[in-house]
């Protein structure tokens, strides 16, 4: 039996510039972190006592005798890609799916990690990220960028650069005290609205004028945000103000990025003392994160009292196998 634990990610700057059609031409960069909310994938070989050969448990339960009959596209394609047979897979998570935290990509990374471990093979972080990108973007043909799979694989607070040839993951060098202060100044709330990121990406791609100018401006903000974080003499509150700036630009990149309800919540957060914030993920719902100075946090909590508040801590682990019991498995002849 294998159990993997894979973190969710919080993206601050550069979202959208990790889309392949953009960064192949203009380059891209994102500033993001993983935090201490996880998804868990439990995989083992299914004993041959049943009239089905594969059992899957996620938001629904599937029992099939043919891999092609699996409804979940990521599981079906991953099993084919890695030649997996006769398995029982269980998925559970600390936070809901379709919420803007890269949950589907964290699942893809964690599942591939578990499959390799079940085969007795080691896959490094880059391999897992690359194969998760291939699984979601090519095999499942889901719209979206590359940052989620990379963040889930590598973990930590990173700048991820994209160019025409590849990507690189550069951990941000921030003093522990400054990083702790940033963490304490961020407040996350669940809006209650959930959606598929790929659906939002498709909706944003329809009927929208060329977004290159906005994406290039969002790309430039990655440099500014990084400078604020790494320069211990810079005012950390400028990070919050920059979040407000990047959110206003992102609002211009597609009609599905926000909704009237989200806009009202955001304005309420700013009016109650937040310096800035953004909706996490592709847009349309999920989690709002605000940058709030400590003395204003009570006011923001009160303004958002109808939403669920989610305390969190940054984490550095990325995906990992937390339980490994090798199994002897002989394929059916």
Secondary structure, DSSP 8 states (H G I E B T S, - for coil): -EEEEEEEEEEEE-TTTTSHHHHHHH-EEEEEEEEEEEEEEEEEE--TTSS-SEEEESSSEEEESSGGG---HHHHHHHHHTT--SEEEEEEESS-SSSSS-HHHHHHHHHHHHHHHHTT----HHHHHHHHHIIIIIIS-----SHHHHHHHH-SEEEEEE-SS-EEEEE----HHHHHHHHHHEEEEE-S----HHHHHHHHHSS----HHHHHHHHHHHHHHHHHHH-TTS-THHHHHHHHHHHHHHGGG-TTS--HHHHHHHHHHHHTT-SEEEE-SSSSSSEEEEE--GGGHHHHHHHTTTSEE----EE---SEEEEE---------
